[in-house]
Amino acid sequence: MKRLIVLLFVLVAPLMVGCGAKKLIVGVVLPETGIAKAYGPSLKAGIKLAMDDAQARNTPPGIEAHYRDSMSNPEPARKETEELIRNGAVLIIGGATSVEAKAMIPEADKGGRPIISPSATEPGLAASSNLFFRLYPADDVEGAVAASFLAGSRQAKTILVVFEKGIYSEGMLPVFEAEAGKLGATIIAKLPIGGSGWDAAIGEALTTKKPDAVFVCAFGEQIGATLGVIRTAGYTGTVCVSSSFYTLDVVKRAGANAEGVFVPVLKLDLTSQQEPVKSFVARYKAANGGKNPDIFAAHAYDAALVALYALEGQRPKDNAELLVRIMSQGGKRGVTGALSFDSVGNTTHRPRIHVIKGGVFEDMDPTPAG
């Protein structure tokens, strides 16, 4: 209720896109270069699929998507957001990573424009702004699911944590550690990725401490490198990694090192013959040289759908109306499921444990599917 109260009394500002305006601009800020560029192509392809289709149908009338490169860096992300809003964007899709989103949110707040992130996961982001929404669960939710699986379902009593320094691990690991502790597990060591001798330190810990399980909290490429170290050490225990590994290109490069690794991700069967998944996959492959979509493309597509549904029909007269439309889409479904948010703008979806077999993510979560 807090978000809706604020909408009604504070954010009643005109959108400056009256009925006579020809253009309806949606700004898109994604990492096409830089350290997070592995996610950019999938995210952009998913958004383009939805936006290009809407533009071809001219629904909503005058719709345009303006794409900008964040360079995987918060300052360019902030500047691009500011410029897009100044040039008339009615909302922004982006903040692929949390560091980008944190820099973009103040600009969205100043400009009074909603921002819809397909993949930023730092806890507290949605609560920090009445204008921020995200399609992927926060890191604290994922951390609790991973800990419950390792210490609960797998009954691991000792866990080695390997992490990449930054806000990603800072948001996830405290919750992971607390939940694992509640279930009787002990974190025997926390080792950072990178720096002199980091790989040797991990190999030594695996050999001397013999943990029941390993949890790797990092971005995709760093997870791939860490799995190489773990396999080289001959470790045969349970390995669970954070959901940023759920990128087909990264998993493919990891090859056999990824086999049998567990990942907490949202349930998404891209082989389903049910709609809208079936048509999404077919259209995505047709538009991208036969390449299959991954989870980032799917979430980006759904982020674009949220924007398009909010803008369809008669144009919203102000931000309050636009935000209520965004918050009221629970009855609509995208590729990843219901387009629903909680009272602060977080997705209502929960990750499920998957295992990688032959490069494919198979759902094996012990809890019943919703």
C-alpha positions in Angstrom: 0.0 0.0 0.0 2.9 2.4 0.7 3.8 2.6 -3.0 0.2 3.3 -4.1 -0.2 6.0 -1.5 2.9 7.7 -2.7 1.7 7.5 -6.3 -1.6 9.1 -5.5 -0.2 12.0 -3.5 3.3 12.8 -4.7 3.9 11.5 -8.2 0.9 13.1 -10.0 3.0 14.7 -12.7 2.2 15.1 -16.4 4.0 12.7 -18.8 4.4 15.4 -21.4 3.2 13.1 -24.1 -0.2 14.5 -24.9 -2.6 12.9 -27.3 -1.3 15.0 -30.1 2.3 13.8 -29.7 3.5 11.5 -32.5 6.3 9.7 -30.6 6.0 7.5 -27.6 9.7 6.9 -26.6 10.9 4.0 -24.4 14.5 4.3 -23.4 16.6 1.2 -23.2 20.0 1.2 -21.3 21.9 -2.1 -21.5 25.6 -3.3 -21.3 26.6 -3.8 -24.9 30.3 -3.4 -24.0 32.4 -3.8 -20.8 32.6 -6.5 -18.2 28.8 -7.3 -18.3 28.6 -7.4 -22.1 27.9 -11.2 -22.0 24.3 -10.4 -20.9 23.8 -7.4 -23.3 23.0 -9.3 -26.6 20.4 -11.6 -25.0 18.8 -8.7 -23.2 18.7 -6.4 -26.2 17.4 -9.2 -28.5 14.5 -9.9 -26.1 13.5 -6.3 -25.8 13.9 -5.7 -29.6 11.6 -8.6 -30.3 8.8 -7.1 -28.3 9.4 -3.5 -29.3 9.9 -4.2 -33.0 6.6 -6.1 -33.1 4.8 -3.3 -31.3 6.3 -0.7 -33.7 5.3 -2.8 -36.7 1.7 -3.0 -35.4 1.9 0.7 -34.3 0.5 -0.5 -30.9 0.7 1.6 -28.9 0.6 4.4 -31.6 4.0 6.2 -32.1 6.0 3.7 -30.0 9.8 3.9 -30.4 12.6 2.2 -28.5 15.9 4.2 -28.2 18.8 2.0 -27.2 21.9 3.1 -25.3 25.1 1.3 -24.2 25.8 1.5 -20.4 29.3 0.2 -21.1 28.8 -2.0 -17.9 29.5 1.2 -16.0 27.3 3.2 -13.6 28.3 6.7 -14.8 27.5 6.1 -18.5 24.3 4.3 -17.4 23.3 7.4 -15.4 24.2 9.8 -18.2 22.3 7.8 -20.8 19.2 7.6 -18.5 19.3 11.4 -17.9 19.6 12.1 -21.6 16.8 9.7 -22.6 14.5 11.3 -20.1 15.5 14.8 -21.2 14.7 13.8 -24.8 11.2 12.6 -23.9 11.4 9.0 -22.8 8.2 8.1 -20.8 9.9 5.2 -19.1 13.2 3.4 -19.1 14.0 -0.3 -19.5 17.4 -1.2 -18.0 19.7 -1.5 -15.2 20.9 -4.9 -16.3 23.2 -5.1 -13.3 22.6 -3.7 -9.9 25.5 -1.2 -10.1 23.9 0.3 -13.2 20.4 0.3 -11.7 21.6 2.1 -8.6 23.1 4.9 -10.7 20.0 5.1 -13.0 17.3 5.2 -10.2 18.2 8.7 -9.0 17.9 10.0 -12.6 14.5 8.3 -13.0 13.4 9.8 -9.7 14.5 13.3 -10.7 12.8 13.0 -14.1 9.7 11.2 -12.6 9.9 8.3 -15.0 9.5 4.6 -14.2 12.4 2.2 -14.7 11.9 -1.5 -15.4 14.9 -3.8 -14.9 14.9 -7.2 -16.4 17.8 -8.5 -14.3 19.1 -6.2 -11.5 19.0 -8.2 -8.3 20.5 -6.2 -5.3 18.2 -6.4 -2.3 16.5 -3.1 -1.5 16.6 -1.6 -5.0 12.8 -1.7 -5.4 12.2 -0.4 -1.9 14.6 2.5 -2.6 12.3 4.1 -5.2 8.6 4.1 -5.9 9.5 4.2 -9.6 11.6 1.0 -9.8 10.3 -2.4 -10.8 12.2 -5.6 -11.5 11.4 -8.8 -13.4 14.0 -11.0 -11.6 14.0 -11.9 -7.9 16.4 -10.1 -5.5 19.7 -11.7 -4.4 18.5 -12.2 -0.9 15.6 -14.4 -2.2 18.1 -16.4 -4.3 20.6 -16.7 -1.5 17.9 -18.2 0.8 16.9 -20.7 -1.8 20.5 -21.8 -2.4 21.2 -22.2 1.3 18.0 -24.1 1.9 18.9 -26.5 -0.9 22.5 -27.1 0.2 22.0 -27.3 4.0 18.5 -28.7 3.8 17.9 -31.0 0.8 21.6 -32.0 0.4 22.3 -32.0 4.1 25.6 -30.3 3.7 27.2 -29.6 7.1 30.3 -27.7 5.8 30.2 -25.2 2.9 33.0 -23.4 1.1 31.9 -20.1 -0.3 33.8 -18.6 -3.3 32.7 -15.1 -4.3 33.4 -12.2 -6.6 33.8 -8.9 -4.7 31.1 -6.4 -5.3 27.5 -5.6 -4.5 26.3 -8.8 -6.1 27.9 -11.0 -3.4 27.3 -8.3 -0.7 23.6 -8.6 -1.2 23.4 -12.4 -1.5 25.9 -13.9 0.9 24.7 -12.5 4.3 21.3 -14.1 3.6 22.9 -17.3 2.3 25.1 -17.6 5.4 22.3 -16.8 7.9 20.0 -19.4 6.3 22.7 -22.0 6.1 23.5 -21.4 9.8 19.9 -21.8 10.8 19.9 -25.2 9.1 23.0 -26.3 10.9 25.7 -25.8 8.2 29.0 -24.1 8.8 30.8 -21.8 6.4 34.3 -23.2 6.6 35.9 -20.4 4.5 35.1 -17.5 2.2 37.5 -17.1 -0.7 37.5 -14.2 -3.2 37.9 -14.7 -7.0 40.8 -12.9 -8.6 44.1 -11.5 -7.3 47.4 -13.3 -6.9 47.0 -17.1 -6.2 43.2 -17.1 -5.9 42.9 -20.3 -7.8 45.6 -22.1 -5.7 43.8 -21.0 -2.5 40.6 -22.6 -3.7 42.3 -25.8 -4.7 44.0 -26.0 -1.3 40.8 -25.4 0.6 39.0 -28.1 -1.3 41.9 -30.6 -0.7 42.5 -29.8 3.0 39.0 -28.8 4.3 37.0 -31.3 2.2 33.7 -29.3 2.3 30.4 -31.1 1.7 29.4 -28.4 -0.7 30.7 -25.3 -2.6 28.7 -22.2 -3.3 30.0 -19.8 -5.9 28.6 -16.3 -5.9 29.8 -14.4 -9.0 29.0 -13.3 -12.5 29.0 -15.8 -15.4 32.5 -15.7 -16.7 34.0 -15.8 -13.2 31.8 -18.8 -12.3 33.1 -20.5 -15.4 36.7 -19.9 -14.4 36.0 -21.1 -10.8 34.4 -24.3 -12.0 37.6 -25.0 -13.9 39.6 -24.7 -10.7 37.1 -26.9 -8.8 37.3 -29.6 -11.4 41.1 -29.5 -11.7 41.2 -30.0 -7.9 39.2 -33.3 -8.4 36.4 -32.1 -6.1 33.3 -34.4 -6.3 31.0 -32.9 -3.8 27.9 -30.7 -4.4 28.5 -27.4 -6.3 25.9 -24.7 -6.5 26.4 -21.4 -8.3 24.5 -18.1 -8.5 21.9 -17.6 -11.3 24.1 -15.3 -13.3 25.6 -18.5 -14.7 22.2 -19.0 -16.5 23.5 -17.7 -19.8 23.7 -20.2 -22.7 27.0 -18.9 -24.1 28.7 -19.0 -20.8 27.5 -22.5 -20.0 28.6 -23.7 -23.4 32.1 -22.3 -22.9 32.3 -24.0 -19.5 31.5 -27.3 -21.2 32.1 -30.4 -19.0 33.0 -28.3 -16.0 29.4 -27.2 -15.7 28.0 -30.7 -15.8 26.1 -31.6 -12.6 26.3 -28.0 -11.2 23.2 -26.7 -9.4 21.7 -23.3 -10.1 18.8 -21.5 -8.4 16.9 -19.9 -11.3 13.3 -19.2 -12.2 11.4 -22.1 -13.8 11.3 -21.5 -17.5 10.9 -24.3 -20.0 11.8 -22.8 -23.3 11.0 -26.2 -25.0 7.3 -25.9 -24.0 4.7 -26.0 -26.7 2.4 -23.8 -24.6 1.8 -20.2 -25.4 3.3 -17.6 -25.2 6.6 -19.6 -24.9 6.2 -21.5 -28.2 5.7 -18.4 -30.3 8.3 -16.4 -28.4 11.0 -19.0 -29.1 10.1 -19.4 -32.7 10.0 -15.6 -33.3 13.3 -15.1 -31.4 15.1 -17.7 -33.4 13.7 -16.3 -36.7 15.0 -12.8 -35.7 18.4 -14.0 -34.4 19.8 -16.4 -37.0 18.4 -19.5 -35.4 19.9 -18.8 -32.0 17.9 -20.0 -29.0 16.8 -17.5 -26.3 18.1 -17.8 -22.8 16.5 -16.6 -19.5 17.9 -13.1 -19.9 16.2 -12.7 -23.3 13.0 -14.0 -21.8 13.1 -11.6 -18.8 14.0 -8.7 -21.1 11.1 -9.6 -23.4 8.8 -9.5 -20.5 10.2 -6.2 -19.2 9.3 -4.8 -22.6 5.8 -6.3 -22.4 5.3 -4.6 -19.0 6.1 -1.3 -20.6 4.0 -1.9 -23.7 0.9 -3.0 -21.7 1.2 0.0 -19.5 1.3 2.3 -22.5 -1.4 0.7 -24.6 -4.8 2.3 -25.3 -5.3 5.9 -24.3 -2.0 7.4 -23.2 -1.7 7.7 -19.4 -2.2 11.3 -18.4 0.4 11.3 -15.6 2.9 9.2 -13.7 0.4 8.0 -11.1 -1.8 6.5 -13.8 1.2 4.9 -15.6 2.5 3.4 -12.4 -0.9 2.0 -11.4 -1.0 0.4 -14.8 2.4 -1.2 -14.3 1.3 -2.5 -10.8 -1.9 -3.8 -12.2 -0.7 -6.4 -14.7 -1.0 -9.5 -12.5 -3.7 -10.9 -14.9 -1.4 -10.7 -17.9 1.2 -13.3 -18.6 4.6 -13.1 -20.3 7.1 -15.8 -21.2 8.4 -16.1 -17.6 4.9 -16.2 -16.1 2.5 -13.6 -14.5 3.7 -10.0 -14.9 3.1 -9.4 -11.2 4.9 -7.2 -8.6 4.6 -7.0 -4.9 3.9 -3.7 -3.1 7.4 -2.3 -3.5 8.0 -3.4 -7.1 9.7 -6.8 -6.8 8.6 -9.7 -9.0 6.5 -12.2 -7.1 8.4 -15.1 -8.7 10.7 -17.5 -6.7 13.8 -19.2 -8.0 13.9 -23.0 -8.2 16.9 -25.3 -8.1 18.0 -26.6 -11.5 20.8 -28.9 -12.4 22.9 -28.7 -15.6 22.9 -31.9 -17.7 24.4 -31.8 -21.1 24.3 -28.1 -21.2 20.6 -28.0 -20.3 19.0 -26.7 -17.1 16.7 -29.3 -15.6 14.3 -28.4 -12.8 14.9 -30.7 -9.8 13.7 -28.4 -7.0 12.3 -30.5 -4.1 9.4 -28.1 -3.5 6.2 -28.5 -5.6 6.0 -26.4 -8.7 3.6 -23.5 -8.4 
